[in-house]
Amino acid sequence: MSIIFKGGRLTSTRRNVIRFTSSLKSDKRLLKSVIKINEAHIIMMMEQRLVEYSTGVKLLQALSETESEIKLGSDVEDIHVWLEEEVINRTGSEIGGNLHIGKSRNDQVSTAIRMELRENLINLMVSLVKFQEVLIRLAGKHAKTIIPGYTHLQPAQPVSFAHYLLSYVDLLERSLQRLEEAYQRVNLCPMGAGALATSSFPLDRKRVADLLGFSGVLENSIDAVGSRDFILETMADLTILAIDISRLVEDLIIWGSAEFGIINFPDNFSSTSSIMPQKKNPEVLEVIRARVSYVLGSFVTAASIMKALPDAYNLDFQEITPQLWESLANVNSSLGMLSKFVSHLKVNKVSFNGFRSFSTSTELANMLVRKYGIPFRTAHKIVGSLVKTLIANKLTLQDATPELLQKIASDFSASLSHISAEDIRNFIDPLKFVETHNLTGGPSPVEVKRMLKVRRRWIVLSKSRLSEKKSKLDEAGDTLRHVIKSCSTLDSKASEKLKSLKGKLGEGFEVI
């Protein structure tokens, strides 16, 4: 049992029990955030005259020394207890015993997780935008590269490779929006909520939130310590993103097979067989496909833990947090590797035979509607019967003749006596098919170039927003360091002077 708890409610706790319940291994990544929280809390207490100025300075000095001399043991419950022990060891119980005035591990751990998560979300969103850039750059080279579009994994209609890539740019944009929205709710400060009922000490919750770079205070104290919906929301967003990544990877794996032959895997991202010398295996993609599956499993695990818990804080929470970090790591590393893979991808521009796949049949039916006034449902049957006849005779759409089409049309009481071979050629050509599909969001090169221009602007705006978020956190960190440094140079009458260091951090601040 920690020295700070001995002699109180419990006489002792078995060492193996402490090790079993300890979250220290997962908590290590929170140490810097926990130190900042304690620093901000001490400054606030000095300003509120809850501790003597000299006591506050000694506590800040001890925290600074602790950060530079990290030696984590294994017999404490968590990083919060470890840090308090270290401060007491350095300052004595008369000084160090005041570190925990007006706060609990409950509000502190929630705050620390949010601080670490903010940084991770920014890093992830930067990776996501970089991947969008890679897709846009590649799409810019393939506005006229025709590939088969699939439904039910069967050739459907021709599209351009650029059009396909842009579909994932847009999909990723929605994930980016979801993560940015989650960031707003993550960036709220629980400090001052205490164990669940705040404190009778006159704490300044807004000041602590300011110093830690939060945009607001999470007001209701029970909600502040007892909710982990910000983790579930983040993990839900990560799960959606992971599913989208997996679908893209699946496409690339299939399209790189000899049967499809749409793309070539880059050699330096592939492997070969130990026995079959002809093999070129997309193992990077396969590992990504597996690893993003963990994200779904972690989300289900976290949701299952949460659903069974009563209100306010429960130690079960600490079993959720590692699932969050693992999910973030898996998605971020997968995005980074996929970006490199796709940037080296080669497209087989001559691999698509639209005639053999009959993928322009829809446009042939459309032509019968537009030019010959045949109802679409009848045109659909005529062209369907044509395709069936050509397949039965091992022919392609290129082998369709006016005579054959006229004969089939007559079976459906339709007249095509004036149809020409040129009519058929013009409307079954894959490139012309793509060029004529120029509605908003369509695959035509003109429309694809317009979409590329718009999405390049998205990238610029996204980078600007992320840079602003990062700058705000950096500014808060600089302010906290400046205030701490100022404390060491002020005289014993410093409490009033310390008040003047608050600056204008509170502008635009809100309580939620």
N, C-alpha and C positions, 0 to 999 in steps of 0.2 A: 504494500500500500504506500502511496506517496506520503512524504513527510508532512505535506500541508494538510492532510486529512487525519493523520494519527492523533489519537487522544480525543476525538470527537464522538460522533454517533457510533462508529464502528471501532472495534479493537484492532482488527486486522483483516486482510483479505489474502487468500491463498495466491502465491505467485503464479501458479499455472492458470488460475482464474483470470488474473490481470492480463496475462499473455493471451488468453483465449479471447477476451473482450477488447483488447487494445486495438486502436485504429492507427497506431503510430506509423506503421509502414506506409499506409495511404496518406497520412497527414503530412509527411515530410515535404510534399510539394506546397503545403499551405504555410510553411514556416515564415517566409518573408511577409506574407499578408498578415499573419497573426502578430508579428512584431510591429508592423505599421498600425494595426488596430490598437495595440497597447500604447504605442506612442501617441496616437491621436487622442486616446482616452485620457492619458496622463496630462497632455496639454490642456484638454478641456477641463479636467479636474483642477489644474493649477489656475486656470482662468476663473473657474467657479469657486475658488478658494476652498475646495474640498480636501486638498492636501497642502502642506507647507511648500513654499517655492523650492526650498533646499531639498526637500524630499522628492519632489518631482524631477529635479535636475539629476539626482542620484539614480532614480529609476530609469530615466532616459539614457544615462550613461551605461547602466547595467544592460539595458536592451541592446545598445550599440555594441557592447563587448560580446554579448551572446551571439549576435548575428555574425561576428567575425571569427568566433571560436565554436563552431557547431560540433558537438559530440553527443549524438543521440544514444541513449541507453535503450534497454528493451523491457524494463520493468515498470513502465508508467502507462497510464490509461490512454493518453493522447498527447498531441503536441502542445495543447494549451496548459496542461498540468506540467509537462516537462519545462516549458518556458518559465512558468511561475516559480518552479523549484530553482531554476538557474538564477533567476533574479534574486530570490531570497538567499541563496548560497553566496551571492556576490555582495549583497547589501545588508544582510541580516534581517531577521523577522520584523524588527521595529520599522524598517523602511520598506522592505520587499513585501511585507504583509499587507501593505496598502494598495498593491497593484490591482487587486480584484474588487476594489470598492465600486459598488453600483453596477457591476456587470456579472454575467454568467457565461459559462461555456456555451450555453444554448444560443444566446444572441451572437456570441463571438464566432462560433463555428459556422453559422449560417452566413455571417458577413464575410468570413474568410473564403468560403466556397464561392460566393458571388464575386469576390475580387479576383480570384484565380480564374473563374469561368469567364469573366469579362475579357481577360487577356486571351484566353483560348478561343473565344468566339471571334475576336478580331482577327487572330491568326488564321482561323478556319475560313473566315469570309475573304481574307486576302488570297488564300489558296484557291478558293472557289472562283474569284474574279480572274485570277491568272489562268485557270483552266478555260473559262469563257473566252479569254483572249486567244488562247491556243486554237480553240474551235473556230473562232471568227477568222483568224489568220489563215487557217487551212481552208475554210469555206470560201475565202476570197479568191482562191486559186481554182475553184471547181464549180463556178456558176453554170458552166456548160458541160460538165462531166455527168453524163446520163447514167443512172443506175436504176434497177428495178425497185419500186416501192412494194412493200409486202403487207398483206393482211392474211391472218391465219397461217403465216409463214409460206404463203403461196404468192407467186408474182401477181401483182394487182395492176398498178399503173406506173409509168415512168416518172421519176423525179430527178432532180439534180443532187449530186452528193452534197453540194452547199446547202440545199434546202433541208436535207436530212440533218446536217450538222447544226443548222440554226434551230431546229426543233429542240435540240438539247441545250442550246444557249438560252432559249426561252424557259425551258424547264428548270434550269439552274438559276435563272433570274428569280423565279418564284421561291426557290429554296433560300436564296439570298434575302429576299424580302421577309420571309418567315423568321430567319435568324436575326435580322435587324430588329424585327418587332419583339422577338424574345429578349434581345439585348436590353431593350428599354425596361422590361420588367425585371430582368436580372439586376440592373443597375440601380437598385433601391436598397437603402441601408437599414438593417434590423437593429443596429446597436442602440442600446438604451432600453430595449424590450426586456432585458434581464432574463430570468428563468422563464417567465410568461406574463408577469404583471408589472413590468417596468421597475421603478425604484422610488424610495422615499427621499433619496438624495436629489438635489436640484440639478440634474444632468442637463446638458445642452445637446440634445440628439442631433440637431441640425448642424452644429459646429463639427461634431465628429464625422458626420456624413460629408460635409464640405471638405474636410482635411483628407478624407479617403477617396475623393473624386466621384462620389455618388451624385446622381441627379435629383434624388429625393429621399425622404424617410419612408420606410414601410411602417405605416402608422400603428395599426392595431397590434398590440404586443403579443397576443396569442397567435395571431396569424404570422407575425414576424418570425417567431421561433418554431412554430408548429407546421409550417407549410414547406413542402418541397415541390410544389407545382412548377416552380421555375426550372427545376431539374427535369421533371417529366416533360415539360413543354420543349425544352432544349433537346431532350432525347427523342421526342416524337418528331421534331424537325430533322434531326440527324437520321432517323429511320427512313423518312420520306426521301431524303437526299441519298441515303445508302441504296435504297430500292432503285432509284433512277440511275445511279452509277452502275448497279448490277445489270440493269437492262441494256445500257449502252455497251458494257463489256460483253454481254451475251451476243449482241449483234455483231461485234467485232470478231469474236471467236468463230461464229458461224460464217460470216462473210469472208474470213480468211481461209476457210477450208477449200479443198480442190473442187468440191461440188459447186460452190458458189463463185469463188475466184474473184470477188469484187475488190478486195484489198490484199496487200502483201504486208506481212508482219516485218518490222525492222529486225535485222539479224541480231543486233546487240541487245534486244529485249526478248530474245527467243532462246530455245534450247533444242537439242536433238535427242534422238533415242540412243540408248546404249547398244541396241542391236540392229535397228533399222536406219540405215544411213541416209535415207531420203527424207526423214522426218524433220519438220520445223514446227515446234510446239509453242503455243502462246502461253507459257507458264506464268508470266507476269499477270496476264489477264485472269487466269484461273485462280491465282492466289488472291487477287483483288476481289473476285467474285465470292470467294470463300470468306474473306475477312469482313466484308461489309455485311455478311450474314450475322456476324456476332452482334452487330448494332441492334438488329431486331430482337435478338435474344436478350440483350441487356435491357432494352426498353420493357420487354415483357416481365423480366425479373424485377425491375424497379417498380413498375406499376403493381405487380403482385404483392410486393412488400408494403407499398403505401395503402392498398385497399383494405388491409386488415388492421390498420392502426387507429387507436383512439386519438383524441385531439391533443394538441400541444406537443412537447418534445418527447421522443422515444429513441432509445439507443439503436433501434432498427435502422434509423436514418443513416448511420455510418456505413451500413452495408450497401446502401444505394450509391454513395458517392464514387466508389471505385468503378462502378459500371459506367458512370458518366465520363470519367477520365479515359477509360478504355475505349469508349465509343468515339470520343473526340479524336483520340490518337489514331484509331483505325480509319476513320473517314478522312482525316487530314493527310495521313501518309498515302492512302489510296489515291486521293486527288492529285497529290504531288507526283506519284509514279505514273498515273494515267496521263497527266499533262505531258510528261516526257515521252511516253509511248506514242501518243497521238501526234505530237509534233514531228515524229520521224516516220509517220505512216505514209505508205504509198498506195495510190488508187490505180487500179487497172482500167484505164480509160476505154479500152476496146473489148472489155469482157462482156458487155451487155448485148444480148441479142433479143431485142424487143419483139422481133417477128416470131421467133421460135416460142417465146413465152406468151404470145397473144396479148401482151399487156396494153396495147393501144386499141383493143376491141371496143372499149367504151366510146372512143372518139369516132370510130366507124359508125356505131349506132347513132351517135349525135349528129353525124353528117346526114344520115338518112332522114332524121327528124327535120333538120334545118333546111336541107336542099330539096328534099322530095316530099315533105309534108306528111311523113309516116308517123303515126302515134309512137311515142317512145317505147311503150310496152311491146308493141308489135316489132319495132326495130330491134329491141333487145332479143326477142325470140329469133328473128332472122339471123342476126350476127351470132347468137349462141349456136344455132343450127349450122351456120357456116363453119365455126370453129370445130364443132363436133365432126363435121365431114372432113375437114382438113387433117385433123388428128388421126382419123380412121385411115386416111390414105398416106399418113406419114409426111404431111406437107406442113408448111408454115403460112403465116399471114401474107407473106410475100407472094405466095402462089395463088392467092385469091384473084379471080378473074370476074369481069362484068357478067359474063355468061353464067358462071356458077352462082353468083349473087342473085341474078335475075331468076334463075331456076328455083332457088330456095325461097325467094320472096313470093313467087307465085303460089307456093304451098301455103302461104299465109294470106292469100288473096290481096297481095300488094304488088304494085307495078313499079319496076325499076328499068323500064325500057331505054331510058336515056342515060343511065349511069355509064361512066367511062373509066378506063384503067387509071387515068390521071386522078380522078376523084378518089379512088382507092389508095393510090400511092401517097397522095398528099395527107390523107387522114390516118395512115397507119405508121407514119414516120415518127420514131420516138422523140427526136429533137424538136420537130414541129409540134408534137403533142405538148411538150414541156413549154415551148415558147407561147403557145396559145392559152395556156392556163395561167393567166396574168391577173387574176383577181387578187385582192389584198390577202397577203399571206401565202400566195401560190408559188409554184416552183419556177416560173419563168425567170430567165436571167435578169430582166429589167426589174422585176419585183424583188428578186433575191438581192440585187445590188442596193435597192432602196432599204431593205431590211438590214443589210450589213451596215449601212450608214447610220441607221437609228441605233443599232446595238453597239456600235463603236462609241456612240455618245453615252450609252448606258455605262460602259466601262469607265469612262472619264468621271461620270457622276458618282459611281460606286467608289472609286478610288478616293475621291474627294471626301465622301461621307466617312469612309473608314479612317482616313488620315485625320479627320476632325475628332473622331472618337479617341484615337490613339493620342492625339495632342492633348485632349482634356485630361486623360489619365496621367500623362507625363507632367502636365502643369500642376496637377494636384500633388504628385510625388515631389516635385520641386518645391512647392509651397510647404509641404510637411517638413522636408529637410531644412528649409530656410528657417522655419519657426523653431525647430529643434536646435539648430545652430545658434539662433538668437538667444535661446534660453541660457546657453552656457556662457554668454558674454554679458548678460544683464546683472544688475546688482540685486541686493536683497529686497529692494522695494519694487521688484519687477512685476508684480501681479497686475498693476495698472498698465504698465508699459506693454505687457504681454497681450492685453486686450486689444491694443492698437494694431497688432500684427494680423488681425483677422482678415483685413483687406476686404475685397469685394467678391469673395467666393460664392456668396449666397445669392447673387443675382440670378433670377430665373428659376430659383429653387422651389420645389413643391413637396408637400406632404401627401402621400398616397395611402 
